[in-house]
């Protein structure tokens, strides 16, 4: 079976939560990178909304100037459920301050 690798990006994420990806099936997130592109330190949050609840992967994590955060490490993976339209979201405490890169595998099972 072929793997459908995907990338999702958003630049200059700010104080309004950005939806980076919404599951359309069972999708596996294999990497999330958050980078501070602002001129001062920021705090970022990354979470999944399952249609009813926000489940935080990291909340108000400090990012010094010029740094990045790998939200998933050690080979960790997340499975998002398309039947509930799980959505991966990122928000910063500072306007236009965070770049996001997500690597995922689409349609891992039916």
Beta strands, then each sheet from edge to edge (+ up, - down):
strand 1: 4-13
strand 2: 18-22
strand 3: 26-36
strand 4: 42-49
strand 5: 54-63
strand 6: 68-70
strand 7: 78-81
strand 8: 87-92
strand 9: 98-109
sheet 1: 1+ 9- 3+ 6-
sheet 2: 1+ 9- 3+ 7-
sheet 3: 2+ 8- 4+ 5-
end
